[in-house]
């Protein structure tokens, strides 16, 4: 049994730590909401457990074991449901997606404090801007993690893997 993540962020430094744990979370649009009367923005994400991911292993030159993919044994990664609750939020603005498209999935790249607001950046240019003074973010894993063979990949510009789709 793994130890569930439970964090609180109250400033930019805390937010940077939390952002590292939440990078590559899959966010269903239907699992987010803004409650203006409670000054709260909440969402449930499918978090990749970076802290549980093993270091890649270099297979031996003569190793032709089909159970290895990218130097890591298949099925060793984990994801888990994770609740995020931003308190002290007076306004939430969306860009690049529609809340009515509840089946759409977003991939969280990072969370940062910019210009007095909290910005959630997603792949494809989508973002959420949360405004509020004295905000607090609470993050907590829910339930048991499940195995996955898929690890998020972020090739750099000019990297040889950038040509994979070509």
C-alpha positions in Angstrom: 0.0 0.0 0.0 1.4 3.4 -1.0 1.3 6.6 1.1 -1.2 9.0 -0.3 0.0 12.5 -1.1 -1.4 15.3 1.1 -0.1 18.8 0.6 -1.0 22.5 1.3 0.3 25.5 -0.7 -0.1 29.0 0.5 2.6 30.8 -1.6 4.5 30.6 -4.8 7.3 28.5 -3.3 4.8 25.9 -2.0 3.0 26.0 -5.4 6.2 25.1 -7.3 6.5 21.9 -5.1 2.8 21.0 -5.7 3.1 21.7 -9.4 5.9 19.1 -9.6 3.7 16.4 -8.2 0.7 17.4 -10.4 2.6 17.6 -13.7 1.0 15.5 -16.4 -2.2 15.0 -14.4 -5.2 14.2 -16.7 -8.1 16.6 -15.9 -11.6 15.7 -17.0 -13.4 19.1 -17.7 -16.5 17.5 -16.0 -14.5 17.1 -12.8 -13.9 20.8 -12.1 -16.1 23.5 -10.7 -16.0 27.1 -9.4 -18.2 27.8 -6.4 -18.3 31.6 -6.1 -20.4 31.7 -3.0 -17.8 29.6 -1.2 -14.8 31.3 -2.9 -13.6 27.9 -4.0 -12.4 26.2 -7.2 -12.2 22.4 -7.0 -11.3 19.6 -9.3 -10.4 15.9 -9.3 -7.5 14.8 -11.5 -5.9 11.6 -12.6 -2.4 12.2 -11.2 0.7 10.4 -12.5 2.7 9.4 -9.4 6.1 10.8 -10.4 7.4 10.1 -6.9 6.8 6.3 -7.4 8.2 6.0 -10.9 11.4 3.9 -11.0 14.6 5.2 -12.5 15.1 3.9 -16.1 17.2 0.8 -16.3 19.6 0.3 -19.2 19.1 -3.2 -20.6 22.2 -5.2 -21.3 23.3 -5.1 -25.0 22.2 -8.7 -25.6 18.9 -8.2 -23.6 16.0 -8.7 -26.0 13.4 -9.0 -23.2 10.0 -7.9 -24.6 8.9 -6.8 -21.1 11.1 -3.8 -21.3 9.9 -0.6 -23.0 12.1 2.5 -22.9 14.4 0.8 -20.4 11.7 0.3 -17.8 9.8 -2.8 -17.0 6.2 -2.5 -18.4 3.4 -1.8 -16.0 5.5 -0.3 -13.2 4.1 3.2 -13.3 1.1 4.4 -11.3 -1.8 6.9 -11.4 -4.2 7.9 -8.7 -7.2 10.1 -8.3 -6.3 13.4 -6.6 -8.5 16.2 -5.2 -7.4 19.8 -5.6 -9.3 22.5 -3.6 -8.3 26.2 -4.1 -9.9 28.4 -1.3 -10.1 32.2 -1.3 -10.8 32.4 -5.0 -13.0 35.3 -6.2 -12.9 34.7 -9.9 -12.1 31.9 -12.4 -11.4 32.5 -16.0 -11.0 29.9 -18.7 -9.1 30.0 -22.0 -8.9 27.4 -24.8 -11.8 25.1 -23.7 -15.5 25.1 -22.9 -16.9 23.9 -19.5 -19.9 22.5 -21.4 -17.5 20.0 -23.1 -17.6 17.9 -20.0 -16.1 14.8 -21.7 -12.9 16.7 -22.8 -9.7 15.7 -21.1 -6.9 18.2 -20.4 -3.3 17.5 -19.5 -1.9 19.7 -16.8 1.6 21.0 -17.5 2.1 23.2 -14.5 0.6 25.5 -11.9 2.2 28.9 -11.2 1.5 32.2 -9.5 1.7 35.0 -12.0 0.7 38.6 -11.5 -1.2 38.0 -8.3 -3.2 35.1 -9.8 -2.8 31.4 -10.0 -2.5 30.0 -13.5 -3.1 26.4 -14.5 -1.5 25.7 -17.8 -2.6 22.7 -19.9 -1.3 21.2 -23.1 -2.8 22.6 -26.3 -2.8 26.2 -24.9 -5.8 25.8 -22.5 -5.5 27.6 -19.2 -7.4 28.5 -16.1 -6.7 31.8 -14.2 -7.8 31.9 -10.6 -7.9 35.2 -8.8 -8.1 35.8 -5.1 -6.2 37.2 -2.2 -5.0 34.9 0.6 -5.6 31.8 -1.4 -4.8 28.3 -0.1 -4.5 25.1 -2.2 -5.1 21.7 -0.6 -4.2 18.6 -2.5 -5.0 15.0 -1.4 -4.8 11.6 -3.1 -8.0 9.6 -3.0 -8.2 5.8 -3.1 -5.5 3.4 -4.2 -3.3 4.0 -7.2 -3.5 1.7 -10.2 -0.8 0.5 -12.6 -0.2 1.9 -16.0 2.4 1.1 -18.7 2.2 4.7 -20.0 4.7 7.3 -18.8 4.3 10.9 -19.9 7.0 12.0 -22.3 8.2 15.6 -23.0 10.7 15.6 -25.9 12.7 18.8 -26.2 12.7 20.9 -29.3 15.4 19.6 -31.6 15.5 16.3 -29.8 15.8 13.3 -32.1 12.4 12.0 -30.8 10.7 15.1 -32.1 10.5 13.4 -35.5 8.6 10.4 -34.2 5.3 11.6 -35.7 6.8 12.4 -39.1 
